[in-house]
Amino acid sequence: MGKTLKRSAAFTALARALAAGARGGPSLGTRLAALPRMIRATTRGEYDGGLRLALMTAATAYIVSPIDLLPEIPLAIFGLADDAVMITWLAGSVLAETDRFLEWEARRSSVIPGGLVP
């Protein structure tokens, strides 16, 4: 019973940390909600995240694909290592890129659209 309480306390702490955001940054929900806007702004050419989005898409496809660089069955734990590395890289990339995008959105909303008057 003691281990169950420790696990539930750990999951509660994790949920609070994810909701509040790391280092005072945006929460996980805010970051996930920013993903469709980031994709839309990139496809419109307003945001410069094209290469990073392409790499994140390729990493997602690799993770969900049944074809693997290091297959799990014959290589056991080593076969899972490449997936773990990709998941870690993808999570870090999504966090970093959404943070960058949210900062870009905040700066963009403070700029007044118009032209330069000579």
N, C-alpha and C positions, 0 to 999 in steps of 0.2 A: 504494500500500500504506500510505503514511503517513496518508492521509485515513481509511482503513478503521480503523486503530488508534485514531485520534482519536475517530471515531464510536463505536467499541465502548467506549472509555474513558468517553465522555460518557454512553452508555446505562447503563453499569455504575454511574456516579456517580448518575445519576437514580434507578436502581432502589434503590440504598442509601439515598438521601434519602427516597424514598417509603416504604421499609420502616421506617426509623427514625422517621419523622414529622418534620414541620417544627418548629423551635424547641423540640424536646424533647416535642412533643405526641404524641398517639396515632398509630400507624402507619396507613397507608392501609387495610390489611386490617382493623384494628380498627374504623375508621370505616365501611367497607363492611358489616361484620358488624353494626354498630349500626343500619343503616338499617331492616331488618325490625322490630327491637324498637321503634324510634322510630315507625314507622308504626302498629304495634300499640298502643303507649301513647297515641298521638294519637287513634286511632279509639275507644279505651276512655274517652277524656276525662281521662286521667291526666296527659298532657303537653300543653302549650299550643302545639304547632307546627302547628296546622291550616292557617292562612293560608299559612305558609311552605311547607308540603308541597304545598298546592294550586298555588302559584306555580311550584315546582320541577316538578310534574307537567305544568303547562301549558307550561313551557319545554322539557321533554323531548318532549312531543307536537309542539311547533312544530319542533324540530330534526329529528325523524324523519318529519314530515309532508311529502308531496310538494308541498303548497300552500305557497307562500313569499311573504312580503311583498315581497321583492326577488328576482325570479327570476334564477337563475344564467346561463342561456343568453344572453338579450339584454344583460345588464348585466355579464357577465364577473366581474371581481374584486369589484365592488361587490355583486354578488349573493351572494357568499360572506361578505362582511363582516358581514351581519346574523346569519348562522349562527355565525360566529366570536365575535361579541359575546354571543350567547345561550349558547354553550358555555362561554365564560369566566365569565359570570355564574352559570351552573348549577354549574360546578366550585367556584367560590368559595362559593356558597350551601350546597352539600353539605358542604364542609369546615367552614364556620362553624356550620351547624346540627348536624352530628354532634358537633362539639366541645361545643357548648352542651348537647346531649342527654346526652353522656357525663358531663359535669359534673353535670347534673341527676340522672342515675342514681347517681353516687357520693354525692351529698348525700342522696338518697332512701334509699339502703341504710344510712346512718348514723342515720336517724330511727327511733325505736322506735314502732311502731303502737300506738295506744290512744286513750283518751279523756282529757279533762281532768277531774281530780277536784276538786270544789269544796271 
